[in-house]
C-alpha cells in the first residue's frame, strides 16, 4: 500500500503514520463505505483496525485504488471496538 502523507489534516502526534499503516495491514480490519453519499462526491471509506500493540484505530480515508490518503484518524470508541470484535467473531 502506498500512503500519501503530504499535508495531513489531523495531528500525527496522536496517531502516528506507522500505527495507521499497521491498522490497514491488520488481517481482521474492517473497511466500510458509507451508503448515503451524494452522487457527485468522492467516496470516503472507514477503516477499523488494530495495531501490532492492539491499539484500536478508526480512520476515514480516500483511495484511487493505488494510493491511500488518510483524512482523519483517532482511537476507536467503545462502540466501535465492540463492533470490531463482534464482526470478527462472526468470521471465526
C-alpha positions as CSV (number, residue, x, y, z in Angstrom):
1,X,0.0,0.0,0.0
2,X,1.2,3.5,-0.9
3,X,0.1,6.2,1.6
4,X,0.1,9.9,0.8
5,X,1.2,11.7,4.0
6,X,1.6,15.2,2.5
7,X,-0.3,17.8,4.4
8,X,-2.4,15.6,6.7
9,X,-5.5,17.4,8.2
10,X,-5.0,15.8,11.7
11,X,-2.4,15.6,14.4
12,X,0.2,12.9,13.6
13,X,1.5,13.0,17.1
14,X,-1.7,11.4,18.5
15,X,-1.8,8.6,15.9
16,X,1.4,8.0,14.0
17,X,1.6,7.1,10.3
18,X,3.2,3.7,11.4
19,X,0.2,2.9,13.6
20,X,-2.3,3.9,10.8
21,X,-0.4,1.7,8.3
22,X,-0.5,-1.2,10.8
23,X,-4.3,-1.0,11.0
24,X,-4.6,-1.3,7.3
25,X,-2.4,-4.4,7.4
26,X,-4.5,-5.9,10.2
27,X,-5.9,-9.1,8.7
28,X,-9.1,-8.5,10.6
29,X,-9.5,-4.8,9.8
30,X,-13.0,-3.7,8.7
31,X,-13.3,-1.3,5.8
32,X,-16.7,0.3,5.1
33,X,-18.2,2.6,2.5
34,X,-21.0,4.9,3.8
35,X,-24.2,4.2,1.9
36,X,-25.6,7.8,2.0
37,X,-23.2,9.5,-0.4
38,X,-24.3,12.2,-2.9
39,X,-23.6,11.1,-6.5
40,X,-21.1,13.9,-7.1
41,X,-18.9,13.3,-4.0
42,X,-15.7,11.4,-3.8
43,X,-16.1,8.2,-1.8
44,X,-14.7,8.3,1.7
45,X,-14.1,5.0,3.4
46,X,-13.9,4.0,7.1
47,X,-11.3,1.6,8.4
48,X,-11.4,0.0,11.9
49,X,-8.3,-1.9,12.7
50,X,-5.8,-2.7,15.4
51,X,-2.1,-2.0,15.6
52,X,0.5,-4.6,16.4
53,X,0.3,-3.3,20.0
54,X,-3.5,-3.9,20.0
55,X,-4.5,-0.2,19.9
56,X,-7.8,0.2,18.1
57,X,-7.7,2.9,15.4
58,X,-10.6,4.4,13.4
59,X,-9.7,6.1,10.1
60,X,-11.5,7.9,7.4
61,X,-9.7,7.6,4.1
62,X,-9.8,8.1,0.3
63,X,-8.3,5.8,-2.3
64,X,-7.9,5.7,-6.0
65,X,-7.0,2.0,-5.9
66,X,-3.3,2.6,-5.7
67,X,-2.7,5.4,-3.2
68,X,-4.4,5.9,0.2
69,X,-4.9,9.3,1.8
70,X,-6.0,9.3,5.4
71,X,-8.3,12.2,6.2
72,X,-8.8,11.6,9.9
73,X,-7.5,9.1,12.4
74,X,-8.3,8.6,16.1
75,X,-8.7,5.9,18.7
76,X,-11.8,3.7,18.4
77,X,-14.7,4.5,20.7
78,X,-16.1,1.7,22.9
79,X,-18.9,1.2,20.5
80,X,-16.5,0.9,17.5
81,X,-14.3,-1.5,19.4
82,X,-17.4,-3.7,20.3
83,X,-18.5,-3.6,16.6
84,X,-14.9,-4.6,15.5
85,X,-14.9,-7.5,18.0
86,X,-18.4,-8.6,17.1
87,X,-17.8,-8.6,13.3
88,X,-14.5,-10.5,13.7
89,X,-16.2,-13.1,15.9
90,X,-18.7,-13.7,13.1
91,X,-15.9,-14.6,10.7
92,X,-14.2,-17.0,13.1
